[in-house]
Amino acid sequence: MSEVLVEVLRGSRIESIHRGSIAVVNAAGEIIYQAGDPAFEISMRSCAKPLQAIPVIVSGAAERFKFTEQELALFCGSVSGQAFHVEAVRSVLQKIGLTDDALLCGTHPPTHRGTAKELQQKGIKPGTMHNNCAGKHAAMLALCVHHGWDTANYLPLEHPVQQLILSFIVEMTGLEKELVHAAVDGCGVPVFYVPLKNLARAYARLAEPFHLKESQLSPLQKAVKKLMTAACSHPEMVAGDERICTDIMRTAGKSVFAKTGAEGGYALTLFDKGWGAALKIEDGNQRALGPAVIELLQQLGALSTSALAQLKNYHHPAIFNHRKEQVGELRPSFRLGTAKVL
């Protein structure tokens, strides 16, 4: 039931295609637009990070440890390991009385090429604080310290912090707990499978508090509003320089929250419309994300003409050969349809 979302052109001919599915949903879970199969089950991967960060605020840990807006935004992010990311992770760990030894996310080079090159030139080995999931793990440790839970091994699904996070995944996606299937993410913590439309619903609910009076907000909605205000005020903490999430948020102002997953997953919150959108490239190829995500935002009317121009290199990325000659491009090839009966 998937559709062709992106075509790869070499010259004027189609060389390859990337199929996938899209769901655009309101906070009530009603599908507004779709392409392919909105019930496609997606591994949330890093799209789960803002949902995993909410309990840090609801629990009172954010207030207790006086986390800044930048640090709250960090908890939502798949960071690039740039210096300001590392400093934010270090600050969080200092506030909760731990060191980087407590992070169990593993180590990889910074995804920011300039930072990775600089470390290599200086002979510095990357550490856990350079991991793109370091912020998420710091948030989990903050919850553990706040509740008095074990910090030595917070990874298993059975650990209280992971069960707490699962309860928020269930709440935000609108799924029953037994329908949320778990596996292990690249950083060692549980990762959850949900239908695409339910991931979109969770992201629509991130916009919900901005359409209500302050007096009407539940504690959960107040936490969501605080978290999204922080993330949209500091888009550099959600990804980093030269990254699609940060560039979309910088270009769109505070009207869009954008979050990549892995394996071709992506999710968006459109605050003005109160909608959430989720997208999955079926073959998991990240190169198709830029064209599909920017086209999705364009078709939903979420980007101005000037914003589209600034994001052109994501929307229609060029393909170059080894002689640095342009020989093709990637282009989106879908049209959103209105909701069908599932």
C-alpha positions as CSV (number, residue, x, y, z in Angstrom):
1,M,0.0,0.0,0.0
2,S,3.0,2.3,0.0
3,E,3.5,4.9,-2.7
4,V,6.4,6.3,-4.6
5,L,7.4,9.3,-2.6
6,V,10.8,10.2,-4.2
7,E,12.3,9.6,-7.6
8,V,16.1,9.6,-8.3
9,L,16.9,11.1,-11.7
10,R,20.1,10.5,-13.7
11,G,19.9,12.9,-16.6
12,S,16.2,13.1,-17.5
13,R,15.4,9.4,-16.7
14,I,14.3,7.8,-13.4
15,E,17.1,5.5,-12.1
16,S,15.6,4.6,-8.7
17,I,12.6,5.2,-6.6
18,H,11.9,5.3,-2.8
19,R,8.4,4.2,-1.7
20,G,6.8,5.1,1.6
21,S,3.8,6.3,3.6
22,I,2.6,9.5,5.2
23,A,-0.1,10.3,7.8
24,V,-1.3,13.8,8.7
25,V,-3.5,13.7,11.8
26,N,-5.2,16.1,14.3
27,A,-5.0,15.8,18.0
28,A,-8.2,13.7,18.1
29,G,-6.5,11.1,15.9
30,E,-8.5,11.9,12.8
31,I,-6.5,11.5,9.5
32,I,-6.6,14.8,7.5
33,Y,-4.3,13.7,4.7
34,Q,-2.4,10.6,3.7
35,A,-0.2,8.9,1.2
36,G,0.4,5.2,1.1
37,D,-0.5,3.3,4.3
38,P,-1.1,5.5,7.4
39,A,-1.4,2.3,9.5
40,F,2.2,1.3,8.5
41,E,4.0,0.2,11.7
42,I,7.1,2.4,12.2
43,S,9.9,2.0,14.7
44,M,9.8,5.4,16.3
45,R,13.6,5.6,16.9
46,S,14.6,9.2,17.6
47,C,11.1,10.5,16.7
48,A,10.3,9.3,20.2
49,K,12.7,11.7,21.9
50,P,10.3,14.6,22.6
51,L,7.8,12.2,24.0
52,Q,10.5,10.6,26.1
53,A,11.4,14.1,27.4
54,I,8.0,15.1,28.7
55,P,8.2,13.2,32.1
56,V,11.3,15.2,33.0
57,I,9.0,18.2,33.3
58,V,5.8,16.5,34.6
59,S,7.8,14.7,37.3
60,G,9.2,18.0,38.7
61,A,12.8,17.0,37.8
62,A,13.2,19.9,35.4
63,E,12.2,22.4,38.1
64,R,14.3,20.7,40.8
65,F,17.5,20.7,38.8
66,K,16.8,24.1,37.2
67,F,17.3,22.9,33.6
68,T,17.5,25.7,31.1
69,E,15.5,26.0,27.9
70,Q,18.6,24.8,25.9
71,E,18.9,21.7,28.1
72,L,15.2,20.9,27.7
73,A,15.5,21.3,24.0
74,L,18.6,19.0,24.1
75,F,16.4,16.2,25.6
76,C,14.4,16.3,22.4
77,G,17.4,16.2,20.1
78,S,19.5,13.9,18.0
79,V,22.5,16.1,18.4
80,S,25.6,16.5,16.2
81,G,28.2,16.4,18.9
82,Q,29.1,20.1,18.4
83,A,30.8,21.9,21.3
84,F,27.6,23.6,22.5
85,H,25.9,20.2,22.6
86,V,28.6,18.6,24.6
87,E,28.6,21.5,27.1
88,A,24.8,21.2,27.5
89,V,25.1,17.5,28.2
90,R,27.9,18.2,30.7
91,S,25.8,20.8,32.4
92,V,22.9,18.4,32.9
93,L,25.1,15.7,34.3
94,Q,26.7,18.2,36.7
95,K,23.3,19.4,37.9
96,I,22.2,15.8,38.7
97,G,25.6,14.9,40.4
98,L,26.9,12.5,37.7
99,T,29.7,12.4,35.2
100,D,29.8,11.2,31.6
101,D,30.7,7.7,32.9
102,A,27.0,7.3,33.7
103,L,26.0,7.6,30.1
104,L,25.4,4.2,28.6
105,C,24.6,5.3,25.0
106,G,27.9,4.2,23.6
107,T,30.4,6.2,21.5
108,H,30.7,7.3,17.9
109,P,32.3,10.3,16.2
110,P,30.3,13.6,16.1
111,T,28.0,13.7,13.1
112,H,29.0,17.3,12.5
113,R,31.9,16.9,10.1
114,G,33.8,19.9,11.2
115,T,33.7,18.9,14.8
116,A,34.7,15.3,13.9
117,K,37.6,16.6,11.9
118,E,38.7,18.9,14.6
119,L,38.8,16.1,17.2
120,Q,40.8,13.9,14.8
121,Q,43.3,16.6,14.2
122,K,43.8,17.2,17.9
123,G,44.1,13.5,18.6
124,I,41.0,13.5,20.8
125,K,38.8,10.4,20.9
126,P,35.1,10.9,20.8
127,G,33.2,10.2,24.1
128,T,29.7,9.4,25.1
129,M,28.8,13.1,25.2
130,H,29.4,13.2,21.4
131,N,26.7,10.5,20.9
132,N,23.6,11.8,19.1
133,C,21.5,10.3,21.9
134,A,23.5,11.8,24.8
135,G,20.8,14.3,25.6
136,K,18.1,11.6,25.8
137,H,20.2,9.5,28.1
138,A,21.0,12.5,30.3
139,A,17.3,13.1,30.6
140,M,16.7,9.5,31.6
141,L,19.5,9.8,34.2
142,A,17.9,13.0,35.6
143,L,14.6,11.1,36.0
144,C,16.5,8.3,37.8
145,V,18.2,10.6,40.2
146,H,15.0,12.5,40.8
147,H,13.1,9.4,41.7
148,G,15.9,7.6,43.5
149,W,16.1,4.8,40.9
150,D,19.2,2.9,39.9
151,T,21.5,4.7,37.5
152,A,24.0,1.8,37.0
153,N,21.9,0.2,34.3
154,Y,18.8,2.2,33.3
155,L,18.6,0.5,29.8
156,P,16.2,-2.5,30.2
157,L,12.5,-2.1,29.5
158,E,11.8,-3.4,33.0
159,H,13.6,-0.4,34.6
160,P,11.3,2.1,36.3
161,V,12.4,4.9,34.0
162,Q,11.7,3.0,30.9
163,Q,8.3,2.0,32.2
164,L,7.6,5.6,33.0
165,I,8.6,6.6,29.5
166,L,6.4,3.9,28.0
167,S,3.4,5.2,29.9
168,F,3.9,8.6,28.2
169,I,4.3,6.9,24.8
170,V,1.0,5.2,25.4
171,E,-0.7,8.4,26.5
172,M,0.6,10.5,23.6
173,T,0.0,8.0,20.8
174,G,-3.4,7.0,22.0
175,L,-2.5,3.3,21.8
176,E,-3.2,0.6,24.4
177,K,0.0,-0.5,26.1
178,E,-0.1,-4.1,24.7
179,L,-0.2,-2.7,21.2
180,V,3.1,-0.8,21.6
181,H,5.8,-3.3,20.7
182,A,9.4,-2.8,22.0
183,A,12.8,-3.5,20.6
184,V,16.3,-2.1,21.3
185,D,17.5,1.2,19.8
186,G,21.0,2.0,18.5
187,C,21.9,3.6,21.9
188,G,20.7,0.6,23.9
189,V,17.4,1.8,25.4
190,P,14.0,0.5,24.4
191,V,12.5,1.7,21.1
192,F,8.8,1.4,20.2
193,Y,6.8,0.4,17.2
194,V,3.5,2.2,16.6
195,P,1.3,2.8,13.5
196,L,2.4,5.9,11.5
197,K,-1.0,7.6,12.2
198,N,-0.4,7.2,16.0
199,L,3.0,8.8,15.8
200,A,1.4,11.6,13.9
201,R,-1.3,11.9,16.6
202,A,1.4,12.2,19.3
203,Y,3.0,15.1,17.3
204,A,-0.4,16.7,16.9
205,R,-0.8,16.6,20.6
206,L,2.5,18.6,21.0
207,A,0.6,21.5,19.4
208,E,-2.6,21.1,21.5
209,P,-1.6,23.3,24.4
210,F,-1.0,26.3,22.1
211,H,-4.7,26.3,21.1
212,L,-6.0,26.4,24.7
213,K,-6.1,29.0,27.5
214,E,-3.5,28.6,30.2
215,S,-6.3,27.9,32.7
216,Q,-7.5,25.0,30.6
217,L,-4.2,23.1,30.5
218,S,-3.6,19.8,32.3
219,P,-0.2,19.2,33.9
220,L,0.7,17.1,30.9
221,Q,-0.3,19.9,28.5
222,K,1.6,22.5,30.5
223,A,4.7,20.3,30.3
224,V,4.3,19.8,26.6
225,K,4.0,23.6,26.1
226,K,7.1,24.2,28.1
227,L,9.1,21.6,26.2
228,M,8.0,22.7,22.8
229,T,8.6,26.4,23.6
230,A,12.1,25.4,24.6
231,A,12.7,23.3,21.5
232,C,11.4,25.9,19.1
233,S,13.4,28.7,20.7
234,H,16.6,26.6,20.4
235,P,16.4,24.6,17.2
236,E,20.2,24.1,17.2
237,M,19.7,21.8,20.2
238,V,17.2,19.6,18.3
239,A,19.9,18.6,15.7
240,G,22.7,21.0,14.8
241,D,24.2,23.1,12.1
242,E,23.7,21.9,8.5
243,R,21.0,19.5,9.7
244,I,17.5,19.3,8.2
245,C,15.6,19.5,11.5
246,T,17.4,22.6,12.7
247,D,17.2,24.2,9.2
248,I,13.5,23.7,8.9
249,M,12.8,25.1,12.3
250,R,15.1,28.1,11.8
251,T,13.4,28.8,8.4
252,A,9.8,28.3,9.6
253,G,10.2,30.3,12.7
254,K,8.3,28.8,15.6
255,S,5.5,27.3,13.5
256,V,7.0,23.9,13.0
257,F,8.7,21.3,15.2
258,A,10.7,18.9,13.0
259,K,12.3,15.6,14.2
260,T,14.1,12.9,12.3
261,G,14.2,9.3,13.3
262,A,16.4,6.6,11.8
263,E,15.7,4.3,8.9
264,G,13.8,6.9,7.0
265,G,11.4,8.0,9.7
266,Y,10.3,11.6,10.3
267,A,7.7,13.5,12.3
268,L,6.5,17.1,12.3
269,T,4.3,19.3,14.4
270,L,2.4,22.1,12.7
271,F,1.5,24.4,15.5
272,D,-0.7,26.8,13.6
273,K,-2.9,24.0,12.2
274,G,-2.7,21.8,15.3
275,W,-1.7,18.9,13.1
276,G,1.0,16.2,13.4
277,A,2.6,14.4,10.5
278,A,4.6,11.3,10.3
279,L,6.5,9.9,7.3
280,K,8.3,6.6,6.6
281,I,10.6,5.9,3.7
282,E,10.0,2.2,3.2
283,D,13.5,1.1,2.3
284,G,15.0,3.2,5.2
285,N,17.2,5.3,2.9
286,Q,17.9,8.7,4.6
287,R,18.6,10.4,1.2
288,A,14.9,10.4,0.4
289,L,13.9,12.3,3.6
290,G,14.8,15.8,2.5
291,P,12.7,15.8,-0.7
292,A,9.8,14.0,1.0
293,V,9.7,16.1,4.1
294,I,10.0,19.5,2.4
295,E,7.4,18.5,-0.2
296,L,5.1,17.5,2.6
297,L,5.5,20.8,4.3
298,Q,4.9,22.6,1.0
299,Q,1.7,20.7,0.3
300,L,0.4,21.4,3.8
301,G,1.1,25.1,3.3
302,A,3.5,25.3,6.2
303,L,6.4,27.0,4.3
304,S,6.5,30.4,2.6
305,T,8.0,30.9,-0.8
306,S,11.1,32.4,0.7
307,A,11.4,29.5,3.2
308,L,11.1,27.0,0.3
309,A,13.9,28.8,-1.5
310,Q,16.2,28.5,1.5
311,L,15.5,24.8,1.8
312,K,15.9,24.1,-1.9
313,N,19.0,21.9,-1.4
314,Y,16.9,19.5,0.8
315,H,13.9,19.7,-1.5
316,H,15.7,18.9,-4.8
317,P,19.2,17.8,-3.8
318,A,21.6,17.5,-6.8
319,I,23.6,14.4,-7.6
320,F,27.2,14.9,-8.6
321,N,29.7,12.5,-10.1
322,H,33.3,12.1,-9.1
323,R,34.2,15.0,-11.5
324,K,31.9,17.2,-9.5
325,E,29.5,17.5,-12.4
326,Q,25.8,17.5,-11.7
327,V,24.3,14.4,-13.3
328,G,20.9,14.2,-11.7
329,E,18.7,15.1,-8.7
330,L,16.2,13.7,-6.3
331,R,12.7,14.9,-6.6
332,P,9.4,14.3,-4.7
333,S,6.7,12.6,-6.6
334,F,3.6,12.3,-4.4
335,R,0.4,14.1,-3.9
336,L,-1.3,13.9,-0.6
337,G,-4.8,12.5,-0.6
338,T,-7.7,13.2,1.8
339,A,-8.4,10.5,4.4
340,K,-9.7,7.2,3.4
341,V,-11.7,4.8,5.5
342,L,-9.2,2.3,7.1
